[in-house]
Amino acid sequence: MGTIKDLWVHAPGPLGTLAPLLAPLQPYVTDLNLILNDGGGINDGGGHPAWGRMLTGLANEGSGPIGPGNGASIDQYLGKMVGAATRFPVLEFGAALDYADGEEFCRLVYADGNNSMTAEGDPKKMFERMYGMPPSSAEPQKPLVGPKATVDHLAAEISSLQTRLSGEERTKLDVHLSGLRDLEKQIAGLASQNCARPTAPTTNCGCTGSMGEYQLVPQQVKEQMDLMVNALACDMTRVASFQLGQEGNGSMRFPFLGLLGDEGERGANMHYYSHADRPDDYANGGPMHQIHLWHAEQFAYLLSRLASVIDTDGKRLLDNTLVLWTTPMGEGRGHDSERLPLVTAGSAGGAVRVGQSYVTKDRYINDVLSTLTHVMEAPVDTYGDPGLSKGPLTELLA
């Protein structure tokens, strides 16, 4: 739910000492760009509902699929465009997820056709998906032998049948064979992975953001980020998204910060602190200050992990990555979806200029999304609703 503007905003130009709410990012100041989106933002945002269109660029809550992306969130579009060479076109991570408060408040990721998707909030399940094994297993390669042999056997049988069929039936078999080869590719990716397997997750929770689990969120976030960095480092994927919490009354709770409000040990949610107009909530050191600072600390942890990995070209993985930290509001108490505070980190191998603060005037989030397509070498000049696009933010592109 946005930020506290007075503790975030920077003058346009080269970055130096960061404002208080971004202080945890100071070690990476030369890797950052700050973008204050002054006007435009998320069209017809109205605060919380903007969450569901933040990555799709659709015009309003009732919009159908339109334009480049066809209603898909930018991660899914990029995964489709650049992910063919990797085991996973895109991986959808999450933490403190609670999907009980309505689609537009809770869903961040959308497939083609604007079909909502569910991020994976359980580090153990994500580990098993990535490595084909539960975290308790010691040998990641052994489960792969049987499935690969089965795929080879089935593919050989289908190939022999093709010579005896014609027309429509042969076409159907071709589709099945293609699917089997895709499965074989995923299995081979598991077997040939030559980078270090991360420490197995230990978070014991259903990871749905329910009451008692919020105390475990900091550990959950770090385990998910570790897995995400490993997936990028091992070229298991080149696109990933991370959803931390959601909007509205189902938003995150922060008992681990001692912010209990009037709801006992489970803690009050962010919505409670952002909207009640209590003077202390936005004061220096107050609840909203603590919450926003904690989010910056999590982003700093992600950057530290990316910076700790040396990529195949000798550069830090952070240097070869572009990370976008986004939010659907300027300040939560005003439901302002026009003046968005955005942060990027990393130069994507030199494709992005870094170390700057920008103020963009009357630009919708669509132009940020189209900028990502140019960075990832799958360029489109409009993303989402074409009527909201002016083109990529060329000032960011090297």
ZITA-V863057 format. One record per residue. N is the residue number from 1. RES is the residue in one letter. OMEGA is omega in whole degrees, 0 to 359 (* if undefined). Layout:
BEGIN
N/RES/OMEGA, N/RES/OMEGA
END
This chain:
BEGIN
1/M/172, 2/G/183, 3/T/169, 4/I/193, 5/K/184, 6/D/182, 7/L/182, 8/W/191, 9/V/176, 10/H/174, 11/A/177, 12/P/179, 13/G/181, 14/P/179, 15/L/174, 16/G/176, 17/T/183, 18/L/178, 19/A/189, 20/P/184, 21/L/178, 22/L/183, 23/A/178, 24/P/181, 25/L/185, 26/Q/179, 27/P/184, 28/Y/187, 29/V/180, 30/T/177, 31/D/190, 32/L/158, 33/N/173, 34/L/181, 35/I/172, 36/L/183, 37/N/188, 38/D/183, 39/G/184, 40/G/178, 41/G/177, 42/I/186, 43/N/177, 44/D/188, 45/G/180, 46/G/179, 47/G/189, 48/H/182, 49/P/179, 50/A/180, 51/W/185, 52/G/180, 53/R/184, 54/M/182, 55/L/179, 56/T/182, 57/G/177, 58/L/192, 59/A/181, 60/N/188, 61/E/183, 62/G/183, 63/S/171, 64/G/179, 65/P/182, 66/I/171, 67/G/175, 68/P/184, 69/G/178, 70/N/178, 71/G/179, 72/A/171, 73/S/189, 74/I/179, 75/D/180, 76/Q/178, 77/Y/181, 78/L/177, 79/G/179, 80/K/186, 81/M/187, 82/V/188, 83/G/185, 84/A/184, 85/A/184, 86/T/180, 87/R/181, 88/F/177, 89/P/178, 90/V/175, 91/L/184, 92/E/180, 93/F/176, 94/G/175, 95/A/180, 96/A/183, 97/L/178, 98/D/187, 99/Y/187, 100/A/191, 101/D/176, 102/G/185, 103/E/188, 104/E/178, 105/F/193, 106/C/187, 107/R/180, 108/L/187, 109/V/183, 110/Y/175, 111/A/177, 112/D/183, 113/G/181, 114/N/176, 115/N/186, 116/S/179, 117/M/180, 118/T/175, 119/A/178, 120/E/182, 121/G/184, 122/D/181, 123/P/180, 124/K/178, 125/K/177, 126/M/177, 127/F/181, 128/E/178, 129/R/183, 130/M/188, 131/Y/178, 132/G/184, 133/M/173, 134/P/182, 135/P/183, 136/S/182, 137/S/185, 138/A/186, 139/E/183, 140/P/186, 141/Q/189, 142/K/180, 143/P/186, 144/L/188, 145/V/181, 146/G/180, 147/P/181, 148/K/179, 149/A/179, 150/T/179, 151/V/179, 152/D/181, 153/H/180, 154/L/180, 155/A/178, 156/A/179, 157/E/180, 158/I/180, 159/S/180, 160/S/179, 161/L/184, 162/Q/182, 163/T/183, 164/R/182, 165/L/178, 166/S/174, 167/G/187, 168/E/182, 169/E/178, 170/R/178, 171/T/178, 172/K/179, 173/L/177, 174/D/179, 175/V/179, 176/H/181, 177/L/177, 178/S/178, 179/G/178, 180/L/179, 181/R/175, 182/D/178, 183/L/178, 184/E/178, 185/K/179, 186/Q/180, 187/I/178, 188/A/177, 189/G/176, 190/L/186, 191/A/187, 192/S/183, 193/Q/188, 194/N/177, 195/C/187, 196/A/174, 197/R/183, 198/P/174, 199/T/182, 200/A/179, 201/P/179, 202/T/183, 203/T/180, 204/N/177, 205/C/175, 206/G/175, 207/C/175, 208/T/181, 209/G/181, 210/S/194, 211/M/187, 212/G/184, 213/E/183, 214/Y/177, 215/Q/183, 216/L/185, 217/V/180, 218/P/178, 219/Q/179, 220/Q/180, 221/V/183, 222/K/179, 223/E/178, 224/Q/179, 225/M/177, 226/D/179, 227/L/181, 228/M/179, 229/V/179, 230/N/179, 231/A/178, 232/L/182, 233/A/182, 234/C/182, 235/D/171, 236/M/175, 237/T/174, 238/R/180, 239/V/177, 240/A/174, 241/S/180, 242/F/179, 243/Q/179, 244/L/181, 245/G/181, 246/Q/186, 247/E/171, 248/G/184, 249/N/176, 250/G/185, 251/S/186, 252/M/172, 253/R/190, 254/F/178, 255/P/179, 256/F/172, 257/L/182, 258/G/182, 259/L/186, 260/L/182, 261/G/178, 262/D/186, 263/E/174, 264/G/191, 265/E/179, 266/R/179, 267/G/176, 268/A/181, 269/N/182, 270/M/178, 271/H/180, 272/Y/183, 273/Y/188, 274/S/190, 275/H/190, 276/A/179, 277/D/171, 278/R/186, 279/P/184, 280/D/184, 281/D/181, 282/Y/181, 283/A/176, 284/N/183, 285/G/179, 286/G/185, 287/P/182, 288/M/175, 289/H/179, 290/Q/182, 291/I/181, 292/H/178, 293/L/178, 294/W/178, 295/H/178, 296/A/178, 297/E/178, 298/Q/177, 299/F/178, 300/A/177, 301/Y/178, 302/L/180, 303/L/179, 304/S/179, 305/R/177, 306/L/181, 307/A/183, 308/S/183, 309/V/176, 310/I/183, 311/D/185, 312/T/179, 313/D/179, 314/G/178, 315/K/172, 316/R/176, 317/L/177, 318/L/180, 319/D/183, 320/N/184, 321/T/167, 322/L/179, 323/V/176, 324/L/174, 325/W/186, 326/T/182, 327/T/182, 328/P/182, 329/M/170, 330/G/171, 331/E/185, 332/G/185, 333/R/179, 334/G/184, 335/H/185, 336/D/178, 337/S/181, 338/E/183, 339/R/187, 340/L/173, 341/P/184, 342/L/178, 343/V/167, 344/T/178, 345/A/181, 346/G/184, 347/S/179, 348/A/178, 349/G/179, 350/G/180, 351/A/185, 352/V/171, 353/R/183, 354/V/176, 355/G/186, 356/Q/170, 357/S/182, 358/Y/167, 359/V/179, 360/T/186, 361/K/174, 362/D/176, 363/R/178, 364/Y/179, 365/I/178, 366/N/183, 367/D/173, 368/V/181, 369/L/178, 370/S/176, 371/T/178, 372/L/180, 373/T/178, 374/H/179, 375/V/183, 376/M/176, 377/E/171, 378/A/198, 379/P/164, 380/V/184, 381/D/172, 382/T/175, 383/Y/185, 384/G/182, 385/D/183, 386/P/180, 387/G/181, 388/L/188, 389/S/171, 390/K/181, 391/G/182, 392/P/177, 393/L/187, 394/T/179, 395/E/178, 396/L/188, 397/L/181, 398/A/*
END
